[in-house]
Amino acid sequence: MIYPIVKFGNPVLEKPAAPVTAFDGDLKKLVDDMFESMYAAHGVGLAAPQIGISKRLAVIDVTFKEDPNAKLVIVNPEIVRTEGRHTQNEGCLSIPDFREPVARARKVTIRAQDLAGKWFEKTGEDLLARAFLLNFLMPSPPTLVFCGTPAFAVPTLDALVEAGFVVRLVVTQPDRPRGRHMELAVSPVKRRALQLGLQIVQPDKIKNNEEFRAQLAGITPDAIVVVGYGRIIPQWMIDLPPLGNLNLHASLLPKYRGAGPIQWAIARGETITGVTTMRIDPGLDTGDILLQKEIPIAPQDTAVTLAPRMAEIGADLLIETLRGLQAGTIHPQPQDHAGATLAPILTKEDGRIDFHLTAREIWNRLRGFQPWPGAYTSFRGKNLHIWAAQPAERALRESEIEVADNLLVGCASGTALQVLEVQMEGKKRMPASDFIHGYQPRPGEKLGN
């Protein structure tokens, strides 16, 4: 049977398709009809909604009958990852006469079921990757507003655009004066949004900003994605989109709620952290959990090395979350508030070394508080910043210096810290060996007050 192709604007293309649950003869017959309908329309890919059937099912043959082994059936598909970027002319059976250059991922890996219900993964490049994405875009992808400011948020913005989501507006913090000359600096998210050609707005305030509220209401977003925006989301924004305000948080909630989850997880000696997508509510990182993914913290990790890795993994998790919400396969879970811990915003005082802590505790804080506030103490009345160190097998009195082949300082419980790199007040960073040679610390001298 040859089905007529449903044209763009038909309601069946605008709503999420239902998952396939019955893997039977009727499904096989529908698939045969879909291939016949696709070939009759001279297409290489066809999703069930394009013939008026709201099911998460598609057929693809990028060889157009030249290779029988190239025929592909994907049932209840999910995108696992996308790679690269490629622009070429593209058409769509539901939009007659459309053929325009469109940028999409060059390589796409999907996870789907076959006609027997068995799950499999398939990677496609170029035309096959494009066919995967076009069939995922039936029905239309959600319309989004993206709120973010720091570098941590940029991979998520990139992932949303590359996956084909419609980012109608990017909301980021106003440009701020920075540096010695206090010149205005743009946020990393604004810089990337400009490169992507996205519309940007930078409101000074949002809670009682009627102009901004009207702008968002006019967009009617399906979801608002929030990654490190730096403002509390008001109730009117929470209530606006049907899929909610979706936040990517850099911890395994309910642990490390607050502004510094990456830093405090390392500072408190965690070996496992992770990322969480959640639906924002009026509390501080208290909303229902959507998805989570664990990430190991290596001994050599600092906040500087761990954050980019978490940002990339979190971007993929946010895409997975949006697709799951569209498909109805994600069920929000309330947080266990009894297990909550806090990760407050860092202050300069957090970087002051307390030698009443053990060497390992100080080392963890040094790694976690990079690049600011770092780890600092004093030596001979001047500030001494310790940039690199490691616990040592030595027992010394707290804050007391020992100089042998290296520079050691005593910490709590009979432990010691080997100092590797330092910076004296008003001087450049230097190896500990240069510090020993230049300042010649005496046995028994102490660091700190």
Helices and strands as residue ranges (DSSP letters): G 11-13, H 25-40, E 45-47, G 48-51, E 57-60, G 68-70, E 72-83, E 86-92, E 95-104, E 107-113, E 119-125, H 127-136, E 143-148, G 151-153, H 154-162, E 166-171, E 176-178, E 183-185, H 188-196, E 200-201, H 210-219, E 223-227, H 235-239, E 245-249, H 261-267, E 272-279, E 289-296, H 303-327, G 337-339, G 348-351, H 359-368, E 376-379, E 382-392, E 401-403, E 407-411, G 412-414, E 415-424, E 430-431, H 432-439
